[in-house]
């Protein structure tokens, strides 16, 4: 496991952990206190998890497409909902770290031609 793979796996796990923490566990105004919203936000991130852990470039690419939705949601919440700005910016930071580490990982992975 390369350093970039460790970083992107850690960022992905942190993004998964942030969803129920933010949406269900944090008290208002920092969270919504909704387990349904937490489940809806967490389940899509679990789909490519096996491939991300295995180091599959294809799974990481799909995870990268998926986390772009979380980037948009984080920016939107940080901009429009000041009480939830801190967890929203944490989400934006985690997505940025994941994408940066994924780019570093993809450059270090040999490609078949």
ROPA-469587 format. One record per residue (C-alpha): residue in three letters; x, y, z. Coordinates in steps of 0.05 Angstrom, whole numbers, padded with zeros to 5 digits, always signed. Example, Ala and Ser with C-alpha at 12.3 -4.5 7.8 and 13.67 -1.06 7.14 Angstrom:
BEGIN
ALA+00246-00090+00156SER+00273-00021+00143
//
This chain:
BEGIN
UNK+00000+00000+00000UNK+00031+00066-00022UNK+00028+00130+00017UNK-00024+00161-00029UNK-00068+00099-00023UNK-00064+00105+00053UNK-00082+00179+00050UNK-00141+00169+00003UNK-00166+00109+00044UNK-00162+00150+00108UNK-00198+00209+00075UNK-00252+00162+00048UNK-00262+00130+00116UNK-00265+00198+00149UNK-00317+00220+00098UNK-00358+00158+00113UNK-00352+00172+00188UNK-00370+00245+00180UNK-00439+00231+00150UNK-00473+00199+00210UNK-00434+00244+00257UNK-00457+00307+00222UNK-00528+00287+00205UNK-00548+00246+00266UNK-00501+00256+00324UNK-00482+00329+00326UNK-00532+00372+00364UNK-00570+00428+00329UNK-00549+00475+00297UNK-00487+00434+00277UNK-00528+00375+00254UNK-00598+00355+00232UNK-00609+00299+00283UNK-00637+00254+00229UNK-00616+00181+00224UNK-00652+00175+00157UNK-00611+00232+00127UNK-00548+00201+00157UNK-00564+00134+00125UNK-00580+00166+00058UNK-00515+00204+00060UNK-00473+00144+00082UNK-00498+00085+00041UNK-00474+00110-00028UNK-00403+00117+00000UNK-00403+00044+00020UNK-00414+00019-00051UNK-00342+00028-00078UNK-00310+00015-00010UNK-00284-00055-00025UNK-00249-00032-00088UNK-00220+00030-00055UNK-00190-00013+00000UNK-00163-00062-00052UNK-00130-00007-00091UNK-00172-00016-00154UNK-00162+00045-00198UNK-00231+00035-00229UNK-00265+00034-00161UNK-00226+00095-00139UNK-00247+00131-00203UNK-00320+00116-00189UNK-00311+00137-00117UNK-00280+00202-00142UNK-00342+00214-00185UNK-00386+00199-00125UNK-00349+00245-00077UNK-00359+00303-00125UNK-00432+00302-00103UNK-00408+00309-00031UNK-00363+00367-00052UNK-00422+00403-00082UNK-00465+00390-00020UNK-00409+00413+00026UNK-00397+00478-00012UNK-00472+00491-00016UNK-00482+00479+00059UNK-00421+00521+00078UNK-00446+00578+00035UNK-00521+00576+00050UNK-00525+00548+00121UNK-00477+00584+00168UNK-00493+00541+00230UNK-00469+00480+00192UNK-00408+00513+00161UNK-00356+00474+00202UNK-00378+00403+00184UNK-00392+00425+00113UNK-00321+00453+00105UNK-00294+00389+00137UNK-00330+00350+00083UNK-00301+00395+00029UNK-00232+00386+00058UNK-00239+00310+00060UNK-00263+00307-00012UNK-00204+00351-00034UNK-00154+00307+00002UNK-00186+00244-00028UNK-00184+00272-00099UNK-00112+00297-00091UNK-00089+00230-00064UNK-00127+00194-00119UNK-00091+00235-00172UNK-00024+00219-00139UNK-00042+00145-00135UNK-00064+00142-00208UNK+00001+00173-00231UNK+00041+00121-00192UNK+00000+00062-00218UNK+00030+00026-00279UNK-00019+00023-00337UNK-00027-00033-00387UNK-00027-00013-00460
//
